[in-house]
Amino acid sequence: ALKIPKKEVKVSDSDVQTEIDTILSSYNQVTDRKVKKGDTVNIDYKGMVDGKEFDGGTASGASLKIGSGTFIDGFEDGLIGHKKGEEVTLDLTFPDPYKPNPDFSGKAVQFKVKINKISAPPALTDEWVAANTEFKTVEEFRNAQKEAIQVSLDSDYDTQVKSDLFGLVVENSEITKYPEDLMADAKVKVREQLDMMYQAQVGITLDDYIEQQGITEEETEKALEESAQQYLTQNLVVQAILDKEGVEFTEKEYEKEKEEYAKSAGFPDVATMESYADAKTIKENVLWEAACDIIQSTATIKEETSTEE
């Protein structure tokens, strides 16, 4: 009987248009006309501050979508109206502050740009839709995109509801004791995850990081224990709920639950999901979903007057 507010999630027209623009951009065609907003240009450019080139200010064969806001103000607009092969000089000013390089904040900068190629998305017509999609008209195509976005938003919202409800259960639960064997396994898993994270993000092992930072063995053990407890809390609460409700899956039932979870997680099938995650992690997630379904079936999700797009 937990209570949480319900938010109505709707797809806006701009959401649909953004999705369509993204799809159309994958069909970009080279054009000889002048650059317009929405085009993608291939450019060479050289930037100079105080008459000198600077790091990161020069590139060849760079791809830039006009209107994306990738470059500083004035750069993309300055290319509009120019054609392939033209060289354009842009006298601009870095924003203040300029986070990528604070030393350039508010400084004048000159870019010399050569336009190598101009690509533009095709016009959205019934003919294009019929030739390139499974739909026959623009209206059918647009409605299908809207429906797909709504399905995705609904799925994300449902996951958020489950997470919020489960969070309330955890807040109102007390773990009187963490089983020693599970705690030992959890510490190993947490250490492995942290090690992989540091190697991927910083290029060093967890042990190297601990040594560099001068972290003591006691501090390390305490941090690992706290992280392991957080990890175990979810699993223990899930198991308590399933035990209380008398839920126990046969192997066949579990395989069916796993198939459903794979779909909800965005995988085409179980095999693909298993190539991304180990069996233990998948099982934990499947059981979490089952416990959340139980919680959600008795929860009160009250409508709110405001809507969220």
C-alpha positions, 0 to 999 in steps of 0.5 A: 500500500505504498503511495507515490505520485503519478506523472503523465508522460506525453510525446511532444511534436518536437520529440517526433520531429527530432526523431524524424530529423535524425532518421532523415540525416542518415540518408543525407545526399550531397548537394551543390547548392549553398549551405542551409541550416540543417545541412552537414558540411565537411570542412577544413578549418584553422583557428588563430588567437593573437595571430597564432594557431592553437591546440584543437583549433585546426582540423581537416575533413571535419563533419559539422551539422549546421545548427547543432551548436557544436562550435562557438556562436557565429561559426555555423551561421557564418557558413550559411549561404556559402558553396562547396569549394569556398573559403570563408574567414570568420572573425568571432569571439570566444564566450566568457567563460569558455570552459574548454579553455578558460585562457581564451574566455572572451578573446577574439579568434579568427577561423579560416574555413574551407567547405569541401562538401555539403550534404542535406537530408532528403525532403520528407514526402510520401514518395520518399517514405514509400521508397525507404520505409515500411510505410506509405505516407508521411502521416503513417511514418510520423504516427509510427515514430510518435507511437515508438517514442511513447512506448519508450517513454512509458517503459522508462516511466514504468522502470522509474515507478518500480525504482521509486517504490522499491526505494520506499521499501528499502527505506522502511526495511532493516537489515539485521545481519548480512550473511558472511558468505554473501558479504564475502562474495559481494566484496569480491564483486564490488572490487572487480567492478571498481577495478574495471571502472578505474582501468577503463576511465583512468587507465590504472588498476584499483590497487594502483589508485589506492596506492597513489591516493595513500588510502589505508588498508582499513579505509579500503576495507571500510569502503568495500564493506559499505559498497557491498552492503548497498549491493546486498541490501537490494538482493536481500530485500528482493528475496524477503519479498519473494519469500513472503509472497511464496514466489518460487520459479521453476526453471521453465518459469525462470526462462520465461521471466528472463525472456520478458526481462530481455525484451523490457531491457531492449535486447532482441533476445536472451542470447544477446542479453547474455553476451552483455551480462553474466548469468548472476547479474541477469538473475538478480535483475529478473528477480528484482523485476518480479519483486517490483511487480508484487510491490506495484500491484498493491501500490497507490499511484495517484494522478498529478494535475501537472503533466511532464513532456 
